């Protein structure tokens, strides 16, 4: 029998997950239920056959896998309300809530539940997320299913929970860091003669292509850099100037600063 999934919280992330899972064919629309107080914003999903509801308890009774996609401050209340309807012999929990640890979830719902914690990024909206996953009290079959689920929405990697804060910086904040590089590249392109639209297309596609080279060839960035860096050429001149201005150093410092912010604010 096919597993049924409930996504508790049909906001931007929850709705994007639902859209991706249905579009990829991972789940039949009728086997997916999404909840939100204002279900009017879920009309497009409903038109595709996805069940929508403003009743979290109804969703839990319907589904086998429960995806928690609410705001961090809502977690305690939501879990306390659905706890009477949860069955550790049936239900598997997945939290995509930033900053909420598995032990915090277990303290509310009780021990004995298989629990996953996943950290996707905003590219989940186009099924190109990088999602980091960890879990507690899960079987090999459950791990395979969860991994397959998130692979429908991009790519996934299994990590230790202690690295989740670091994953937030590298995978989620990293989207903003990459966007800032692309923006700067566009500005440079305009200065050397391109229109904003053309510079944007060239910059974005070039970054996309560079990333795919690393993913498909599994090479180190320096190997690909060497292929376009010729003696006395324009590439090495530009790279050296960027390094003189602290390009790599400032990026590394930015990553570390973001990580320290998360850790120190906990």
C-alpha positions in Angstrom: 0.0 0.0 0.0 1.3 3.4 -0.9 2.4 5.7 1.9 0.3 8.8 2.6 1.9 12.1 3.5 0.6 15.0 5.5 2.4 18.4 5.3 1.5 20.4 8.4 1.9 24.0 7.3 1.1 24.9 3.8 3.2 28.1 3.6 5.9 28.7 1.0 8.1 25.8 2.0 5.2 23.3 2.6 3.4 24.2 -0.5 6.6 24.0 -2.6 7.3 20.5 -1.2 3.8 19.4 -2.1 4.1 20.8 -5.6 7.4 19.1 -6.1 6.3 15.7 -4.8 3.2 15.7 -7.0 5.0 17.1 -10.1 7.8 14.4 -9.8 5.2 11.6 -9.6 6.6 10.6 -6.2 3.1 10.5 -4.7 -0.4 10.4 -6.0 -2.2 13.7 -5.3 -4.9 11.9 -3.4 -2.3 10.4 -1.0 -1.1 13.9 0.0 -2.8 16.3 2.4 -1.6 19.8 3.2 -2.9 21.9 6.1 -3.1 25.6 6.6 -5.4 27.9 8.5 -6.3 29.8 5.3 -6.8 27.0 2.8 -7.7 29.5 0.1 -4.0 30.0 -0.7 -3.8 26.2 -1.6 -6.3 26.3 -4.5 -3.7 25.4 -7.1 -2.7 22.3 -5.1 -6.4 21.4 -4.6 -7.0 21.7 -8.3 -4.3 19.1 -8.9 -6.1 16.6 -6.6 -4.1 17.3 -3.4 -6.2 17.2 -0.2 -6.3 20.4 1.7 -7.5 21.0 5.3 -7.4 23.4 8.1 -7.5 20.5 10.6 -4.0 19.2 11.6 -5.6 16.3 13.5 -7.5 15.2 10.4 -4.3 15.2 8.5 -2.5 13.1 11.1 -5.3 10.5 11.1 -5.1 10.3 7.3 -1.3 10.0 6.8 1.6 7.7 7.6 4.4 10.3 7.2 4.0 13.7 8.9 6.1 16.6 7.6 6.2 19.5 10.0 6.7 22.7 8.0 5.5 25.4 10.5 7.3 28.4 12.0 9.7 27.6 14.9 7.5 29.4 17.4 4.5 27.2 16.4 6.2 23.9 16.8 5.3 23.3 20.5 1.7 24.1 20.1 1.2 22.2 16.9 2.9 19.0 18.2 1.0 19.1 21.5 -2.3 19.3 19.6 -1.6 16.4 17.3 0.2 14.3 19.9 -2.9 12.3 20.9 -3.4 11.2 17.3 0.2 10.1 16.7 1.0 6.4 16.8 4.7 5.4 16.9 3.9 2.1 15.3 2.4 3.9 12.3 3.7 7.5 12.0 7.1 8.8 10.9 7.9 12.5 11.6 9.9 14.8 9.4 10.7 18.3 10.6 11.9 21.0 8.2 11.7 23.6 10.9 14.9 25.7 11.3 16.6 25.4 14.7 14.4 22.8 16.3 16.3 19.7 17.4 15.1 16.1 17.3 15.3 15.9 21.1 13.0 18.9 21.4 10.4 17.1 19.2 10.8 13.9 21.2 10.2 15.7 24.5 6.8 16.8 23.2 5.5 13.8 21.3 7.3 11.2 23.5 10.0 8.6 22.8 9.6 5.8 20.3 8.8 7.8 17.2 11.0 7.7 14.1 12.0 11.3 13.6 13.9 13.0 10.7 15.2 16.5 10.6 15.8 18.0 7.2 17.2 21.4 6.1 16.2 22.2 2.5 16.8 25.6 0.8 14.6 27.9 -1.2 15.4 26.2 -4.5 13.0 23.5 -3.3 10.4 25.6 -5.1 11.9 24.5 -8.5 12.9 21.0 -7.3 16.6 22.0 -7.1 17.1 22.1 -3.3 20.2 20.9 -1.5 18.7 19.2 1.5 20.7 17.9 4.5 19.0 15.1 6.5 19.6 13.5 9.9 17.4 11.1 11.9 16.7 9.3 15.2 15.3 5.8 15.7 14.7 5.2 12.0 15.0 2.0 10.0 17.0 1.6 6.8 13.7 1.4 4.9 12.6 4.7 6.4 15.9 6.4 5.7 15.7 5.2 2.0 12.2 6.6 1.7 13.1 9.9 3.2 16.1 10.2 1.0 14.1 9.4 -2.0 11.5 11.9 -1.0 14.0 14.8 -0.8 15.8 13.7 -4.0 12.6 14.4 -5.8 13.1 18.0 -4.7 16.7 18.3 -5.7 19.6 16.6 -4.0 20.1 15.3 -0.5 22.9 14.3 1.8 22.7 12.5 5.2 24.7 14.2 8.0 25.0 14.2 11.8 22.6 16.4 13.6 25.4 18.4 15.2 26.2 19.7 11.7 22.7 21.0 11.0 23.6 24.6 12.0 26.5 24.5 9.7 24.2 23.0 7.0 21.9 26.0 7.4 24.8 28.3 6.6 26.3 26.4 3.7 23.1 25.2 2.1 20.5 27.9 3.0 22.4 31.1 3.7 24.7 29.9 0.8 21.9 30.6 -1.6 22.0 34.3 -0.7 25.8 34.3 -0.9 25.6 32.8 -4.4 23.0 35.4 -5.4 25.2 38.2 -4.2 28.1 36.9 -6.4 25.8 36.7 -9.4 24.5 40.2 -8.7 28.0 41.6 -8.6 28.8 39.7 -11.8 25.8 41.3 -13.5 26.9 44.7 -12.4 30.4 44.1 -13.8 28.8 42.9 -17.1 26.8 46.0 -17.4 29.9 48.1 -16.9 31.7 46.4 -19.7 28.8 46.9 -22.2 26.0 44.4 -21.7 22.4 45.2 -21.0 21.1 44.2 -17.6 18.9 41.4 -19.1 21.7 39.9 -21.1 24.3 40.2 -18.3 21.8 38.5 -15.9 21.3 35.6 -18.3 25.0 35.1 -19.0 25.9 35.4 -15.3 23.2 33.0 -14.0 23.7 30.4 -16.7 27.4 30.5 -16.3 27.1 29.8 -12.5 24.6 27.1 -13.2 26.9 25.4 -15.7 29.9 25.7 -13.4 27.9 24.0 -10.6 26.8 21.2 -12.9 30.4 20.6 -13.9 31.3 19.9 -10.3 28.2 17.8 -9.6 28.5 15.7 -12.7 32.3 15.3 -12.9 32.8 15.3 -9.1 35.9 17.4 -9.6 37.5 20.0 -7.4 36.8 23.6 -8.4 40.6 24.2 -9.0 40.6 21.5 -11.6 37.9 23.3 -13.6 39.6 26.7 -13.0 42.8 25.4 -14.5 41.0 24.5 -17.7 40.1 28.2 -18.3 43.2 29.8 -16.9 46.0 30.3 -19.5 49.4 31.9 -18.9 49.2 35.7 -19.0 45.5 35.4 -19.8 42.5 37.5 -18.8 41.1 34.9 -16.4 44.2 34.7 -14.1 44.4 38.5 -14.2 40.8 38.8 -13.0 41.2 36.0 -10.4 44.4 37.5 -8.9 42.8 41.0 -8.6 39.8 39.4 -6.8 42.1 37.7 -4.4 44.1 40.8 -3.8 40.8 42.5 -2.8 40.0 39.6 -0.4 37.4 37.7 -2.4 38.0 34.2 -1.0 38.9 35.5 2.5 35.7 37.7 2.8 33.5 34.8 1.6 35.0 32.4 4.2 34.7 35.0 6.9 31.0 35.5 5.9 30.3 31.8 6.2 32.0 31.6 9.6 30.2 34.8 10.8 26.8 33.4 9.9 27.6 30.1 11.7 28.7 31.9 14.8 25.5 34.0 14.7 23.4 30.8 14.8 25.4 29.1 17.5 25.6 32.2 19.8 21.9 33.0 19.4 20.8 29.6 20.5 
